[in-house]
């Protein structure tokens, strides 16, 4: 289930961000619930991608119509296999169909290098979110496709 992947990824893979701080984990995980995921998946304002490997959910991504990439998480054992890149590619394609010119996100320490490899650039200094968690704002300008008359 997608919510389980996100929760496991935060708890197990993002230790450089939460440092095992219980308050930070509680606050970070607070909206990572089944009812919230159901509403995101049902909303026209969100585009959700789920990847499976060997019959189980291994990754999830969510793009808001506003251009915010609100989630890209992989199961801890699925990292480094290209699934995150595939999730992001699907989100980016949807952004283009929506006519978005840029994508924005807030990255964990763990994912900064991943987003930089995908063409994101820093959009400012780290911001304290809750507890000990700092988020790193990133921005990616999407290519403009123009049709030229022949």
MIVO-924866 format. One record per residue (C-alpha): residue in one letter; x, y, z. Coordinates in steps of 0.05 Angstrom, whole numbers, plus 32768, in hexadecimal, padded with zeros to 4 digits. Layout:
<pts>
aXYZ
...
</pts>
This chain:
<pts>
x800080008000
x801A80457FED
x801380648032
x803C802C8050
x80758039801E
x80768083802F
x80758077807A
x80AC80418076
x80D7806E804A
x80D280A8807B
x80E0807D80B9
x81178051809B
x813880798064
x813380C1807C
x815A80BA80BD
x818A80F280A7
x814D811F80A9
x8126810980E7
x816280F18110
x813480BF8133
x811080F98155
x80CB80DF8169
x80A981248165
x80C38130811F
x80AB80EB8108
x806680F58125
x805E81388103
x807B812180C1
x805080E380BE
x8010810580D7
x7FF1810F8091
x800C80CE8075
x7FCB80A88082
x7F9E807C8059
x7F6480AF8057
x7F9480E6803E
x7FB080B88008
x7F6A80A57FF2
x7F5880EE7FEB
x7F9880FE7FC5
x7F8D80C57F95
x7F4480D97F8A
x7F5181237F80
x7F5681457F3B
x7F8881757F5B
x7FBA813C7F66
x7FDC810B7F38
x7FF580CD7F5B
x802580997F42
x803280557F62
x806880247F4B
x80687FDB7F5B
x809F7FA87F5B
x80957F5E7F66
x804B7F697F74
x80527F9D7FAB
x80527FE87FAD
x809980027FAC
x8091804C7FA0
x805F80857F9E
x805F80CC7F84
x802C81057F87
x802981447F5C
x7FFA817D7F6C
x7FDB81A57F33
x7FFF81E27F50
x804281C37F3C
x805681AA7F80
x807481647F83
x805981537FC7
x8072810B7FCC
x80A680DE7FAD
x80B680A47FDB
x80D1805F7FD0
x80D280227FFC
x8117801E801C
x81287FDE7FF6
x81127FFD7FB3
x814280387FB4
x817A803C7F80
x815580127F4C
x8139804A7F20
x80F380497F3D
x80F8808F7F59
x810E80A97F16
x80D380857EF5
x80A180A27F28
x80BD80E87F1C
x80BB80E07ED0
x807180CF7ED4
x8063810C7F00
x808A81387ED1
x8064811F7E94
x8023812E7EB8
x803C81747EC9
x804981807E80
x8002816A7E6D
x7FE8819A7EA1
x801181D27E80
x803D81DD7EBD
x807D82047EB1
x80A181F07EF1
x80A081BD7F29
x80AE81CD7F72
x80BD81A07FAC
x80DB819C7FF1
x811181677FF7
x812D813F8030
x8178813C8038
x817680F5801D
x8155810A7FDC
x8179814C7FCB
x81AC812A7F9D
x817581027F7B
x814E81417F69
x818D81657F53
x819B812B7F22
x815481357F07
x8163817E7EF7
x814881A17F35
x816E81DC7F52
x816D81F77F98
x8138822C7FA4
x815282457FE6
x816E822F8028
x815481F68053
x81158205807B
x810481E780BE
x80C281C280B4
x80B3819F80F5
x80DD8181812D
x8123817A8112
x810F817280C9
x812A81A38096
x810E81A58050
x813681BC8015
x810E81E27FE0
x811A81D17F97
x810181E97F55
x810381CB7F0F
x80F081F27ED0
x80CE81C67E9E
x80E081CC7E54
x80AE81F27E2A
x809881CB7DED
x808781F67DB2
x806781E27D72
x808682037D36
x8064820B7CF4
x808681E77CBB
</pts>
